[in-house]
Amino acid sequence: MSESTHWTDRLAALTERHGVPGASLGILSGGDLIETATGLANADAGIEATTETLWQIGSISKVWTTTVAMMLVDEGALALDAPIVSVLPELKLSTDELTEKVTLRHLLTHTSGIDGDFFLDTGRGDDCLELYVEKLVEAAANHPLGATMSYCNAGLTLVGRVLERVSGVQWDRLMRERLYQPLGLTHTATLPEDVLRFRAAAGHVGEPPVVAPQWTLMRSAGPAGLICSTPRDVLTFARLHLDGGLAGNGMRLLSAASTEAMHTPQVALPDTRTFGDAWGLGWILMDWSGHRLYGHDGDTIGQSAFLRVLPEAGLAVCLLTNGGDTRGLYQDLYSEIFAELAGVAMPEPPEPAADPVADDVSRYIGTYERASTRIEVFDRGDDLVMRTTVTGVLADLIPESQREIEQELRPLEPGVFVTRRPGIKGWLSATFYALPDGSRYLHHGGRATPKVG
């Protein structure tokens, strides 16, 4: 059996096991590419998933936006540690400190404190990012500048507007000119009218998965998560980073120093069990059995994407999916791929502690809130329960049945719990912690949510 046939069979078997309607997989190993697809791109329409299908790569887009930002840093048009107001003087954020002191480094490392899930539809025009940034003053600061890490979609939209200002080119076109075309990407786009020239995957939600009522987020979210692509094109982008900033034709797009800086730890993560242990510039950094990797995930409306790069082995893997237990599929599939191709063991997901954990759990009880999300932690008998309510614009984008969910919090160690969403087998961590000023936070899903009551 060929290697390609083996991974085709494994992808098909594991997508069925985890209830995933469709998926596409790419493996770049030693310069060779394997690509395969299985299932349905759209279950309602019966459209088959193929290697030519475009999927939403979601927040993996942030690394692409960061890469173009670093190109402009190389050219001297931007500086990592200069205040954003030096290039965007009209910027107004919710506090004077944020307005005057937030830098590109803060935005690329998710340490600005801007409430990251401030979603706002500012229309389909080429001025959508400009209009969004004008409204960003309404986004609260959910932690002091640089005090902790909290995943920030809003910050990357702001970066997109900064790129427009210093380049004079609208973001969608800038990405085409600076990345897609130089890399020779033939199946990558952001705007729906461009994506629909190809076979496009639909997101699926619920259990069993059904086609989501909305295909994509608003255009203003572009720099944070609207790129659509294939595993082949995503891995061509990953090769740019494996090759120190060189495109496949030998053209230098990014300096070796900037490429390395993107892979260098910039901030430690409060929760080391969900994504990785640190954030670089754009990239998530992680340790798998003593081996350093970088990567990123992406989640949109019913679509999930996973990219992992093991530079020591020249190995990069991209998985694009459209519903079901996508994280379970990722865990099982990547553990096999990295073990067989590189001899690297993927960390096991966290599990509840086998023995009782000595902890005063009463200090975690209360209400935690940020834009789009309210979390209530309360005691129910012997267990803590976390009730999460999706609010604001995001609530209108998901089925009513998913707007409020309750999950048990099972202790792992003092201050750290594991939980899982209904219908999902794997556990995810939830970390309670305090900043130096004593303010309490819950870190879950990459976000730092302040305790408000």
C-alpha positions, 0 to 999 in steps of 0.5 A: 500500500502506498503512503498516499493510499494509507493516509487516504484510508486513515482520513476516511476511517477517522472522519467517520468515527468522529462524525465529520461530514468532510475533510481534506488533508495535506502532508508535506514531508521532506519536500514531498506532498501528499493530499487527499480528501474524503466525505462531503463538502456540503451534506445537504447538496451532496457535494463531494469533498475533493483536493480542489475544494476550498475550505475556510482556514479561519484564524490560520489567516492571522499568520498570513496577515502577520507575515505580510506585516513582517514584510513591511517591518523588513521594509521599514514601513512598520516597527514592532514596538512603535505605537500604532498611532504613529502610523494611524493617528486617528486611532481611538481605543477605549482607554488613553493607555491603549490608544497611546501605547499599543504596538504592533507586537502587542497586537501580533501576540494577543497582549493588547487587552482589546476585547477580542471578540468585538465583531461588527459588520461594517459592510461589503465595501473596500472601506470595511476595515476603516469603518471597523477601526472607527468603531473600535473605541467601543470595544472594552479593555478586558485586561491592562496592556501587556498584562496577560494574553487573550486571543484577540480577533479585533487586534488582527483586524486592526493590523489589517487596517494598519497594513492598508494605511502603510501600503496604500493597498486594500487588505484583500488585494494586498494579500493577493499581491504580497502572498498568493501571487508570489507563492503561486497559490491558485486556490486561495481567496477571501471574497465570496465571489472569488471563492465561488469560482471553485468548489467550496465547502459549507460549514456544518453545526449541531449533532448530527451536523447540518449545514450552517445557516450562514456561510461566513463571517462579516468582511471586516473579520478578514485579516483575522479569519476569512481566507479560504484555501486548500491544504496544498496552498496552506502547505505552500505558505508553511514551506515559506516559513520552513525555508526561512522566508524564501518562496519555492522559486527562490524569491525572498519574501520575508527576511530570515530574521523576521521568519525566526522572530515569528517562531520565537516565544514572545509571551507565555500562555496562562493555559498551556494545555489548549494550544501550546506553551507560548505565542510567537509573532502570529504563530502558536508555539508548542512542545511535543515530547521535547520537540518544538513545533509551531502552528495555528488553528482556525474555527469559523461557522461550522468549519475547523482548520489545523496546521502544525509544523515540525521544522527539525523534520521538514514536516508540515500537516494541514487538516481542513474540516466542516463539522462534527468532532473536529478536534477529536479527528485532529487528535487521532490523525495527527498523533498517527502522522507525527509518530509514523513520519517523525517519531514524535509523540503528540501530547495526550489531551488533559484528563481529570485528576484520578485523585482528589485535588486539594483546592478552595473552589469557592474562589472561582464561583462567580460571573466572568464576562467579555464581548460576546460571552458571559460565563457563570461558574457555580456549585452543583453538588460535588462539582463546579459547573460552567454555563457559557452564554454567547451574546451579541452579534455572535449569538445571531450566527449560531443555532439557538440550541448552541447559544447557552451550554453547561459543562462540568468542571472537573479538577486537574490541579489547583486552579486548573480544571478540564471540561468538554462540550456536549457531543465532544469526547475530548477534554479542554482545560480551563485555568483560573488565575489572578494578575499582579493587581489581584484581578481574577480571570478565567482562561479558556479557549485562549481567552482571558475573561475577567471576573465581574461578579 
